[in-house]
Amino acid sequence: MSDFLTHGRIIGGLATVPDVEASLGDYRDRLGLSVVEQGALPADLAASWGCPANAGAPFATLAPTSGAPCYLRLVQQPLDPGFVPTRTYGWAAFEITVQDVFAWPDKLAGSGFDIIGPPKEIPGLPYFVAMQMLGRGREMIYLNEVRENTPTSDLPPAQSPVDHLFIVILASPDRAATMAWYSQRLGLDEGGAYTIPYTMINKAFGLPDPHMTSLSMAQKGRMPIVEIDDYPDVATVRARSAGMLPPGNAMVTLAVDSLDRPDLALIAPPAPRVGPFYAGRRASTTIGPAGELLELVEIDSR
């Protein structure tokens, strides 16, 4: 794990789902991820996220069979009937590297996943082919088959049919300001920037197919981390119940070299935690410029 963890590395993502056991039928039994942790969410951990009302909720942590120490955590929470994916600021999607992306729609037929974007090659982006789907909690998951590295970043080919989460997508009201926050507060680098006809965004907001969206990549060296998408002005702040996690793609966990950053406002003081995400390291959570929950784990704090 220590070789994998470098500053900025994605340790995992958290999605809220209405029924953890039903979602395990999708992520474990269909996608082939392994359950490495399961139980009731500890109250002190929920409080450290600023979400005390989630204490005691059923949760499960899954890992790829490739052995990459990068995880997907599912936390049970009632489905918010007013939540519509890809229309609010915050974490919009988790992107997972996979093998043979064109085979996955048939493999997932009859599952709890709703495929809203079949595999499609994007003009001007020959580096990968992605598909998009929603889980039972309306969490957005991209399955991405890597073809080659981009000019500014290295993309990880999958070492198992479904491997690890390697890019998290953030819907932002101000792409430049959000990039500056990740650069100044977390020491990440600004990577490539692209302007593309972004199908998911155009569909969500009823925009014409040729409408272009600009996006930037926050990365460390050549490692991509956060894709920052410029959302239309009609997007809104994501509503959530008091004391609970945001619906859908709720939180991202990153590795950092230090939690002692004077410009970083933390919800609770750093504390050592156990489990696959932490392995005894100190962790704390902050709120990013798009309202996103961002948990940070200090690499050398064991």
C-alpha positions in Angstrom: 0.0 0.0 0.0 2.8 2.4 0.8 4.2 2.1 -2.7 0.8 3.0 -4.2 0.2 5.9 -1.9 1.7 9.2 -3.1 0.5 12.7 -2.6 -2.8 13.2 -4.3 -3.5 9.5 -5.0 -7.2 8.6 -4.9 -7.7 6.1 -2.1 -11.4 5.7 -2.9 -14.9 7.1 -3.3 -18.1 6.9 -1.3 -21.6 6.5 -2.7 -24.9 6.5 -0.9 -27.3 3.8 -1.8 -30.8 2.9 -0.5 -29.9 -0.8 0.1 -26.3 -1.9 0.6 -27.1 -5.6 0.1 -28.9 -4.9 -3.2 -26.0 -2.8 -4.4 -23.5 -5.5 -3.5 -25.4 -7.7 -6.0 -24.2 -5.2 -8.6 -20.7 -4.2 -7.5 -19.6 -7.5 -6.1 -21.6 -10.1 -8.2 -21.7 -8.3 -11.5 -18.6 -6.1 -11.6 -16.5 -8.6 -9.7 -15.2 -6.3 -6.9 -14.4 -8.0 -3.6 -15.9 -7.0 -0.2 -13.1 -6.2 2.2 -15.1 -4.5 5.0 -18.7 -4.5 6.0 -20.7 -3.5 9.1 -22.3 -0.4 10.8 -20.7 3.0 10.2 -18.8 4.1 13.3 -20.3 7.2 14.9 -16.9 9.0 15.3 -16.2 8.4 11.6 -19.6 9.8 10.5 -19.0 12.8 12.8 -15.6 13.5 11.2 -17.4 13.9 7.8 -19.8 16.3 9.4 -22.5 13.6 8.9 -23.5 12.4 12.4 -26.9 11.3 11.3 -25.2 8.5 9.2 -23.9 6.9 12.4 -24.8 3.2 12.5 -25.8 3.0 8.9 -24.9 -0.3 7.0 -21.9 0.1 4.8 -19.5 -2.0 2.8 -16.1 -1.4 1.2 -15.1 -3.0 -2.0 -11.7 -3.5 -3.7 -10.6 -4.6 -7.2 -9.2 -8.1 -7.7 -6.1 -6.5 -9.2 -5.0 -5.8 -5.6 -4.8 -2.1 -6.1 -5.5 -0.5 -2.7 -8.2 1.8 -4.0 -11.7 1.3 -2.7 -15.4 2.0 -3.3 -17.4 2.5 -0.1 -21.2 2.1 -0.1 -23.2 3.7 2.7 -26.9 3.0 3.1 -29.0 6.1 3.1 -32.6 6.8 2.0 -32.9 7.8 -1.6 -33.6 11.5 -2.0 -36.6 11.7 -4.4 -35.5 15.2 -5.5 -31.9 14.2 -6.4 -31.2 14.3 -10.1 -27.7 13.3 -11.2 -25.5 15.6 -13.2 -27.5 18.8 -12.3 -25.8 19.9 -9.1 -22.4 21.0 -8.0 -20.1 18.5 -6.2 -18.9 15.0 -7.0 -20.5 14.0 -10.3 -18.9 10.7 -11.1 -16.2 8.1 -10.2 -14.2 6.8 -13.1 -12.9 3.2 -13.0 -10.4 1.7 -15.3 -11.7 -1.6 -17.0 -10.9 -4.1 -19.7 -13.0 -4.5 -22.8 -15.5 -1.7 -22.1 -17.7 -2.6 -25.1 -18.5 -5.9 -23.5 -19.9 -4.4 -20.3 -23.4 -3.4 -21.4 -24.4 -7.0 -22.1 -22.7 -8.2 -18.9 -24.7 -5.8 -16.8 -28.1 -6.4 -18.5 -30.7 -7.1 -15.8 -28.5 -5.6 -13.0 -29.3 -2.5 -10.9 -27.1 -0.4 -13.1 -28.9 1.9 -15.6 -26.6 2.4 -18.6 -27.1 6.0 -19.7 -24.1 6.4 -22.0 -23.0 3.3 -23.9 -19.3 2.9 -24.8 -18.4 5.7 -27.2 -15.3 7.1 -28.8 -15.1 10.8 -28.2 -13.8 13.0 -31.1 -10.5 14.6 -30.1 -9.9 12.2 -27.2 -8.3 9.0 -28.6 -6.8 8.1 -25.2 -9.7 6.1 -23.8 -13.3 4.8 -24.4 -15.8 5.3 -21.6 -19.4 4.3 -20.8 -21.6 5.9 -18.1 -24.1 4.3 -15.8 -26.1 5.0 -12.7 -26.3 2.8 -9.6 -29.2 2.2 -7.3 -28.4 5.4 -5.3 -28.2 7.4 -8.6 -24.4 7.4 -8.2 -22.7 8.0 -11.5 -20.0 5.5 -12.5 -17.8 5.7 -15.6 -16.2 2.5 -16.9 -13.2 3.5 -18.9 -11.0 1.4 -21.1 -7.6 3.1 -21.4 -6.1 3.1 -24.9 -3.0 5.3 -24.4 -1.6 8.0 -22.2 -2.6 11.6 -22.8 0.1 14.2 -23.7 0.0 15.5 -20.1 -1.0 12.5 -18.0 -0.5 8.7 -17.5 -3.6 6.6 -17.6 -3.6 3.2 -15.9 -4.6 0.2 -18.0 -6.8 -2.2 -16.0 -5.1 -5.2 -14.5 -8.4 -6.9 -13.8 -11.7 -6.8 -15.6 -12.8 -4.0 -13.3 -9.9 -2.3 -11.6 -9.5 0.8 -9.5 -11.0 4.2 -9.4 -8.5 6.6 -11.0 -10.3 9.9 -11.8 -13.0 11.6 -9.8 -15.2 14.1 -11.6 -16.2 17.3 -10.0 -19.0 19.6 -11.1 -17.9 23.2 -10.5 -19.5 26.6 -10.7 -16.1 28.2 -11.4 -13.5 25.9 -13.0 -10.6 28.3 -12.7 -11.3 29.1 -9.0 -11.7 25.4 -8.2 -8.4 24.6 -9.9 -6.7 27.4 -7.9 -8.1 25.9 -4.7 -6.8 22.4 -5.4 -3.4 24.0 -6.4 -3.1 26.3 -3.4 -4.7 24.2 -0.7 -3.5 20.8 -1.7 -0.5 21.4 -3.9 -1.9 19.7 -7.0 -0.8 20.7 -10.5 -2.9 21.9 -13.4 -2.8 19.4 -16.2 -4.5 19.2 -19.6 -7.6 21.2 -20.5 -10.2 20.2 -23.1 -13.4 21.5 -24.6 -15.7 18.8 -25.8 -19.4 18.1 -26.5 -20.1 16.5 -23.1 -23.0 14.2 -23.7 -23.9 13.6 -20.0 -24.1 17.3 -19.3 -25.9 18.2 -22.5 -28.6 15.5 -21.7 -29.0 16.6 -18.1 -29.6 20.3 -18.9 -31.4 19.8 -22.2 -28.6 21.4 -24.2 -28.1 20.8 -27.9 -25.7 17.9 -28.8 -23.0 20.2 -30.2 -22.9 22.3 -27.0 -19.3 22.4 -25.7 -18.1 22.0 -22.1 -14.6 22.9 -20.8 -12.9 20.8 -18.3 -9.5 20.7 -16.6 -7.5 18.1 -14.8 -6.0 18.6 -11.4 -3.1 16.1 -11.1 0.2 15.5 -9.4 3.0 15.2 -12.0 1.5 13.0 -14.7 -1.0 11.3 -12.3 -4.6 12.5 -13.0 -6.8 13.0 -10.0 -9.7 15.4 -10.2 -11.5 16.3 -13.5 -13.0 19.7 -13.0 -16.0 20.3 -15.2 -17.5 23.8 -15.9 -21.2 23.4 -15.2 -23.9 25.6 -16.7 -25.1 28.5 -14.6 -28.5 26.8 -14.1 -26.8 24.1 -12.0 -27.6 24.3 -8.3 -26.0 23.4 -4.9 -26.7 19.8 -4.1 -29.4 19.5 -1.4 -29.0 17.0 1.4 -30.8 16.0 4.6 -29.5 17.6 7.8 -26.5 15.7 9.2 -26.3 13.3 6.4 -24.1 12.6 3.4 -24.9 14.1 0.0 -26.9 11.8 -2.3 -25.2 9.9 -5.1 -21.4 10.4 -5.4 -21.0 11.7 -1.8 -17.3 11.9 -0.9 -13.8 11.3 -2.2 -10.7 10.2 -0.2 -7.2 11.4 -1.2 -3.8 10.7 0.2 -1.8 13.7 1.2 1.8 14.2 2.5 0.6 16.3 5.4 -2.7 17.4 7.1 -0.9 20.4 8.6 -1.9 22.9 6.0 -2.7 26.3 7.4 -5.2 27.3 4.6 -7.2 24.0 4.9 -10.3 24.2 7.1 -11.0 20.8 8.6 -14.4 19.6 9.9 -12.7 17.8 12.8 -9.2 17.5 14.1 -7.1 14.8 12.3 -7.3 11.4 14.0 -5.9 7.9 13.3 -8.4 5.5 11.9 -8.5 1.8 11.1 -9.8 -0.1 8.0 -8.7 -0.4 4.4 -9.0 3.4 3.7 -6.8 4.4 6.6 -4.5 1.5 7.8 -3.9 3.4 11.1 -3.1 6.7 9.4 -4.5 10.1 10.5 -7.5 11.4 8.5 -9.7 14.4 8.4 -12.3 15.9 6.1 -12.7 19.3 4.4 -15.3 20.9 2.2 -14.1 22.0 -1.3 -15.1 25.0 -3.3 -18.0 23.2 -5.1 -19.4 22.0 -1.8 -17.7 18.6 -2.2 -16.8 16.5 0.8 -13.1 15.6 0.6 -11.5 13.2 3.1 -7.7 13.4 3.4 -5.5 10.6 4.7 -1.9 11.5 5.8 0.5 9.1 4.2 3.3 8.9 6.9 1.3 9.3 10.0 1.2 5.7 11.3 
